């Protein structure tokens, strides 16, 4: 059985006070029935990691995550946050290679491979994002682009390292647009990714990797998306900022 994961990516939103309220509402609403069946990850802005981590306490269901980390270990990199800093505050998950990092901050596959290495070397879990822009979907080369993204940033890993990695497929055209991929489009791409992993690492490793879908996941489409055989959960942006909506998505798993 693959681990089911529903992660909220809060992006650059909320004040500290709002973040604490949202967290306490989510904690209050994540019902007993989902406990054990799914890991919930709240990927909050850097300044709130310690506070939200402490607020969650020793929850075995809800975890905190970071949204990015530097490829450097330490030193004169003003404004950056290292993986060892994130590890030192006991934050277990880090999103790597979100399309907004690729698009606005010029992060490419080679850099993301370095970041993934740092996260794994620290014993933390990378949530590695891939996904095609609209023009690539429209010209029909989306499968080869996503395979290339996965290959360039992950295929240097050992099977043991890959097994500790979570992948999120997020088609750029579905992010923040309200236009979600159909469950068939999501399933097709997840199957392509898994098959590609199997071609390099074998079926047993490929079958063990959790692949999340992201891009306009909402409470009214989550069930259908999560019911696909190769979709192991979601990476949720806008809808993770509203407690009831997010918890409904969690319950859809
Ligand atoms: P939305 O759910 O707002 O489309 O964002 C998806 C996303 O980018 C999650 O990382």
Boltz pocket constraint, residues with backbone or C-beta under 6 A from the ligand:
constraints:
  - pocket:
      binder: B
      contacts: [[A, 9], [A, 98], [A, 170], [A, 174], [A, 175], [A, 176], [A, 177], [A, 178], [A, 214], [A, 215], [A, 216], [A, 217], [A, 235], [A, 236], [A, 237], [A, 238], [A, 239]]
      max_distance: 6.0
